[in-house]
Amino acid sequence: MMKVAFVLLFAAYAYGCGAPSYQPLMSRVVNGEDARPYSWPWQISLQYLTSSGYFHTCGGTLLSPNWVMTAGHCIGPRTYRVVLGEYDLTKEEGYEQIRSVEKIVVHPNWNENCLSCGNDIAMIKLASPADLNDKVQPSCVPQSGEIAPNNDPCYITGWGRIYSGGPAASKLQQALLPVVGHDICSSSDWWGSSVRMTMICAGGDIRSGCHGDSGGPLNCKGADGKWYVQGVTSFVSVQGCNTIKKPTVFTRTSSFTDWIADTMLQY
């Protein structure tokens, strides 16, 4: 525990965390909206190489200059790169930082054939550290075991599809997704046993993550006024992204704090 606290506190105090230079828009738009540029400075775009170039596939969260957190299901046998300081995927705005990947560590208990089994988390070590500035900053990591309360007003961010089957967003989107407590989310008419204690639910009405948001953060403001990445976007209902009583399900970051710190130390 002391090792975990040391690693994550060192990252937080050495570089600062969860305190964007450009304050996010705290609106109540339910279907999502364009985020204020660079107001979520830990949001990254994970991109993979094709014969015609790199394409966005998932989101992720910068935790320290060298490390990004994303979802296990975002990783496959591809060549990846990480883009920090990104806002509009269709433009070069001059603030982007492109980093190749030195190492990817997928949680050892992640099973690609069983999404609801949990452990949908991976860590990416950058080949060279990010240059921290007003547009690229790390998020804070919650303490091990911390539980975000029911109805906590958190925000999902990403470049996912605007609605099921719809176009992917070009500008970074944000949507208010209040946390749904585990006792509610795991009830039979919600997600039932598909949701484990190592997961966190948020949304559940017309607000939702969607394809392309995977791996990105669930951003929740702490009592200290800083932003914490309480979740890693994992899955939505097969019935569609915006399904009543089927909130977006995230990997609960605080269930993996020890593993995150161990990974950062080991590699």
Sequence and secondary structure as in RCSB ss.txt:
>XXXX:A:sequence
MMKVAFVLLFAAYAYGCGAPSYQPLMSRVVNGEDARPYSWPWQISLQYLTSSGYFHTCGGTLLSPNWVMTAGHCI
GPRTYRVVLGEYDLTKEEGYEQIRSVEKIVVHPNWNENCLSCGNDIAMIKLASPADLNDKVQPSCVPQSGEIAPN
NDPCYITGWGRIYSGGPAASKLQQALLPVVGHDICSSSDWWGSSVRMTMICAGGDIRSGCHGDSGGPLNCKGADG
KWYVQGVTSFVSVQGCNTIKKPTVFTRTSSFTDWIADTMLQY
>XXXX:A:secstr
 HHHHHHHHHHHHHH  S  SS       SS EE  TTSSTTEEEEEEEETTEEEEEEEEEEEETTEEEE GGG 
 SS EEEEES  BTTS  S  EEEEEEEEEE TT  TT GGG    EEEEESS    SSS    B   TT    T
T EEEEEE  BSSTTS B SB EEEEEEEE HHHHTSTTTTGGGS TTEEEE  SS    TT TT EEEEE TTS
 EEEEEEEEE  TT SS TT  EEEEEGGGSHHHHHHHHHH 
